[in-house]
Amino acid sequence: MRAATHSENLSGSEGIYESFSDMVLCTVIVLITLVVVLALNVVEQLNIYVEPNHFSGGASRPWIYLQAQNADYSQTNAERLAIERAIFGEEAFVLINLFSPSSALAATTVENGQTVSAKNGHSFHGQSDLTAYHFLQLAAGIDPGSFPVEGNQTALMLPKFSHKKIMLEPDSPTGYSTEPENELALKTMALAWPVYVNELYPRRAQSDYFNARTKIYIEVLESSDDTHRIMIGHSVFILPQDVENGRLGWLAGFSSGLAEMVYLGKAWNDPEAQTNKRIAFFEQNGFSDAAADYRVFSYPEKPTPAQEALLKKAAMVRPDIPREQLEEYVRSATAQKAISNAIVNGGNSREFLPPLLAHRDAWNAYTAQCIQNEINSTPPKWIMSELLEPLGFDQAVVRGVREDT
């Protein structure tokens, strides 16, 4: 509805308004607009006058708190590490530690085999110890985000390297401990996210990266019981236990106005048919190589001759472990050896990368389709209370104002 109707006669001989009431209405609208503008101006002036020493940056970048070290299991003596000594010995073994921000900054010590605060009243929570191979499985579900600087993409998510000695034998005062190396951590990150090969620019104007986003993709796993399971990349977590015990504490460092937890819906699995939601998508959308690799990853074939040799070594030192579990361990150990060697000595480990990293195009297509399918859906309520709120992701993204919807 128009407040006033303009005359079609441009000469002005019939006047601009058809009636006096139209002119009054137009005048009222103009006055209201002026009042609003003046009110906004007054509020702005009051803010500047009353709080001239308050400032806001608006958007902090997400951080990942981590460290890496090359563990030498041949230097250990603990009985519980017998299988690691037998399988890896002096070979490269890259270990990744992820920390919550408070855990990374806390001074800690080891008492009775447990990591505790070194200072009274100094609390910390959250550490996850992963082999490089398992870190890559997890990293597949994270997009660090990037933005252009000087013609190259630089990562949005920044690494914060910790420097804690990790005791592999905490029960012994003279037990073997590892030394963290920043270069190892960065090389492992680059294997997961190639953007970290490029130079990092920690300090940039906010406008440079304001449209970039770090994204953590989560899927809910179907369950026959009441257990709440989610999957990030290839890694499975149980809620709320893995938040409470600190296994997911590292996600607290990601909490930022520039990071998003993205719900991809429910994932299904059919072991008898040797297929699942991801494999089905890859097959239906022309990613046959990704489907084949993911099937082998999800439903492993018989051990290779090389793996059989490792199985014999493992069974000799740990005859109490069922063969099925030993097979799973040996498969992971084979990939861990190749990946650690690639990180430490520069070898090629592409064939041992988790499928979602080896086939990034297929995975990107999958996440895009899931996001589209779930755009009008809401995740289960327990995700909010058991995952998002405790880790600082309790603000829903408002669609329609962002450029990267």
Residue pairs with C-beta under 8 A, 6 or more apart in sequence:
3 22
3 25
3 26
3 29
4 16
4 17
4 18
4 22
4 23
4 25
4 26
5 17
5 18
5 22
6 16
7 14
7 15
7 16
7 18
17 23
17 26
57 206
58 206
58 257
59 206
59 209
59 210
59 256
59 257
59 258
60 256
60 257
60 258
61 156
61 157
61 158
61 209
61 256
61 258
62 156
62 157
62 158
62 214
62 253
62 254
62 255
62 256
62 258
62 259
63 101
63 157
63 158
63 159
63 160
63 253
63 254
63 256
64 98
64 144
64 157
64 158
64 159
64 160
64 189
64 250
64 253
64 254
65 98
65 99
65 100
65 101
65 103
65 104
65 160
65 162
65 250
65 253
66 96
66 97
66 98
66 99
66 159
66 160
66 161
66 162
66 185
66 189
66 250
67 96
67 97
67 99
67 161
67 162
67 163
67 164
67 180
67 182
67 185
68 94
68 95
68 96
68 97
68 132
68 180
68 181
68 182
68 184
68 185
68 188
69 94
69 95
69 97
69 166
69 178
69 179
69 180
69 181
69 184
70 92
70 93
70 94
70 95
70 178
70 181
70 184
70 340
70 344
71 93
71 94
71 95
71 168
71 178
72 90
72 93
72 176
73 81
73 84
73 85
73 88
73 89
73 90
73 93
73 168
74 85
74 89
74 90
75 176
76 84
76 85
76 168
76 169
76 175
76 176
77 169
77 172
77 175
77 176
78 168
78 169
78 171
78 172
78 175
81 168
81 169
82 317
82 318
83 314
83 317
83 318
83 321
83 329
84 93
85 317
86 313
86 314
86 316
86 317
87 310
87 313
87 314
87 329
87 330
87 333
88 333
88 336
88 337
91 337
91 340
91 341
92 337
92 340
92 341
92 343
92 344
92 345
93 131
93 336
93 340
94 131
94 132
94 184
94 188
94 336
94 339
94 340
94 343
94 344
95 129
95 130
95 131
95 132
95 166
95 178
96 129
96 130
96 131
96 132
96 135
96 185
96 188
97 127
97 128
97 129
97 130
97 162
97 164
97 166
97 180
98 127
98 128
98 130
98 135
98 250
99 126
99 127
99 162
99 249
99 250
99 253
100 124
100 125
100 126
100 127
100 246
100 249
100 250
100 252
100 253
101 252
101 253
102 123
102 124
102 125
102 126
102 252
103 124
103 125
103 126
103 127
103 246
103 249
104 160
104 162
104 253
105 124
106 117
106 118
106 119
106 122
106 123
106 124
107 117
107 118
107 119
107 122
108 115
108 116
108 117
108 118
108 124
108 164
109 115
109 116
109 117
109 118
110 116
110 167
110 170
113 170
113 171
114 170
115 127
115 170
117 123
117 124
125 246
125 249
126 246
126 247
126 248
126 249
126 250
126 252
127 246
127 249
127 250
128 246
128 247
128 248
128 249
128 250
129 166
130 138
131 332
131 336
132 188
132 191
132 336
132 339
132 340
132 343
133 332
133 335
133 336
133 339
133 352
133 354
134 235
134 332
135 188
135 192
136 188
136 191
136 192
136 339
136 353
136 354
136 357
137 233
137 234
137 235
137 354
138 232
138 233
138 234
138 235
139 189
139 192
139 193
139 233
139 357
140 192
140 233
140 234
140 354
140 356
140 357
140 363
141 216
141 217
141 218
141 231
141 232
141 233
141 234
141 235
141 356
142 192
142 193
142 214
142 215
142 216
142 217
142 232
142 233
143 213
143 214
143 215
143 216
143 217
144 155
144 156
144 157
144 193
144 195
144 196
144 214
145 155
145 156
145 157
145 209
145 212
145 213
145 214
145 215
145 258
145 259
146 153
146 154
146 155
146 156
146 195
146 212
147 153
147 154
147 156
147 204
147 208
147 209
147 211
147 212
148 154
149 199
149 201
149 204
149 208
152 198
152 199
153 195
153 198
154 195
154 198
154 199
154 200
154 201
155 193
155 195
155 196
155 198
155 200
156 209
156 212
156 213
156 214
156 258
157 214
157 254
157 259
158 200
158 202
159 185
159 186
159 189
159 196
159 200
160 253
161 180
161 182
161 185
162 180
163 180
164 180
165 177
165 178
165 179
165 180
166 177
166 178
166 180
167 175
167 176
167 177
168 175
168 176
168 177
168 178
169 175
169 176
169 177
184 343
184 344
186 196
187 343
188 343
189 196
190 196
190 197
191 339
191 342
191 343
191 349
191 353
191 357
192 357
209 258
210 258
211 402
211 403
211 404
212 258
213 258
213 259
213 260
213 404
214 254
214 256
214 258
214 259
214 260
215 259
215 260
215 261
215 262
216 232
216 251
216 254
216 259
216 260
216 261
216 262
217 232
217 233
217 262
217 264
217 367
218 230
218 231
218 232
218 261
218 262
218 263
218 264
218 383
218 387
219 230
219 231
219 263
219 264
219 265
219 266
219 267
219 277
219 370
220 228
220 229
220 230
220 231
220 265
220 266
220 267
220 379
220 380
220 383
221 229
221 230
221 231
221 236
221 266
221 267
221 269
222 266
222 267
222 268
222 269
223 229
227 238
228 238
228 239
228 240
228 380
228 382
228 386
229 236
229 237
229 238
229 239
230 236
230 237
230 239
230 383
230 387
231 237
231 267
233 354
233 356
234 297
234 354
234 355
234 356
237 247
237 248
239 382
239 383
239 386
239 387
240 385
240 386
240 387
240 390
241 247
242 248
243 249
243 386
243 387
243 390
243 391
248 387
248 391
251 391
251 393
252 391
252 392
254 391
255 391
255 392
255 393
259 393
260 393
260 397
261 387
261 388
261 393
262 367
262 371
263 374
263 377
263 379
263 383
264 367
264 370
264 371
264 374
265 370
265 373
265 374
265 377
266 277
267 276
267 277
267 278
268 276
268 277
269 276
269 277
269 298
270 276
271 299
274 295
274 298
274 299
275 295
276 298
278 294
278 366
279 291
279 294
279 295
279 298
281 287
281 365
281 366
281 369
282 288
282 290
282 291
282 294
282 359
282 362
282 366
283 291
285 362
285 365
285 369
287 359
287 361
287 362
287 365
289 359
290 355
290 358
290 359
290 362
290 363
293 355
293 358
293 359
294 355
294 356
294 359
297 354
297 355
300 327
300 328
300 331
303 311
303 327
303 330
303 331
306 334
307 327
307 330
307 331
307 334
310 330
310 333
310 334
311 323
311 326
311 327
311 330
314 321
314 326
314 329
314 330
315 321
315 323
315 326
318 326
321 329
334 352
335 349
335 352
338 347
338 349
338 351
338 352
339 349
339 352
339 353
341 347
341 349
342 348
342 349
350 358
351 358
356 362
356 363
357 363
384 394
387 393
388 394
399 405
